[in-house]
Amino acid sequence: MRIILIGYGKMGHTLAALAPAHGHEVVGIVDQHASTQRIEDFTPATADVAIEFTHPESAFENVKACLRQGLPVVCGSTGWLHHFEEAKALCQELGGSLFYASNFSVGVNLFFHFNEYIAAKMNQFAAGYDVQMTEIHHIHKVDQPSGTALTAAQGILANFPAKTTWRNAPAQAPEELAVLSERRGEVVGTHEVRYVSAADTIELRHEAHSREGFAAGALLAAGWLPGRPGVFGMNDLLGL
């Protein structure tokens, strides 16, 4: 695929480095600090797909610009999902293609899958347990909790009815799911779900060692999305 990278931070650099090994070519970089190119400079005649990793305040506008240019867009920016229904509506209106994931790592998406399974089983068999989450990231991460943590939290809420809402702080009521955020050094990303009773503790944990897993998943999505109108996610790509 001929790929446009929107955002050329740490993930953008990793994507550019890995793209050739996946058979892709980076034909453009849209980043206010690294390029003068704009999304509007590209059309389906010059690019096959865009991969967007920027910031919460710019992601929605970038997604809209890609859809209006007729470019399939793979978006990994978090913190903008209050606009997601608008993005879906625009995608449907224009017959576009949008792929969103809070985390593109295959390992993390299996973590999401197992998280939902465990929550359902704990709800069925394990009275007396409480559950909370912790997410740890590098000090440069703007949003908290992370998009990955929010996805995992939604998986718990959907399958563990004792929790009806989440809180980015210690829980103040039994129905609240605590989602605790820590920012340390250059930690790539760690997510933990912990069930605790008076008798024992059960923990599900994913720890990322590098950004390559995220980039590889995004490139996999970039090769899969073109030619598929609609809104998709990792469950569609992986068949989960």
Buried (B, 14 or more C-beta within 10 A) or exposed (E): BBBBBBBBBBBBBBBBEBBEEBEBEBBBBBBEEBEEBEBEBBEEEEBBBBBBBBBBEBBBEBBBBBBEBBBBBBBBBBBBBEBBEEBBEBBBEBEBBBBBBBBBBBBBBBBBBBBBEBBBEBBEEBEEBBBBBBBBBEEEBEBBBBBBBBBBBBBBBEBBEBBEEBBBEEBEEEEBBBBBBEEEEEBBBBBBBBBBEEEEEBEBEBEBEEBBBBBBBBBBBBBBBBEEBBBBBBEBBEEE
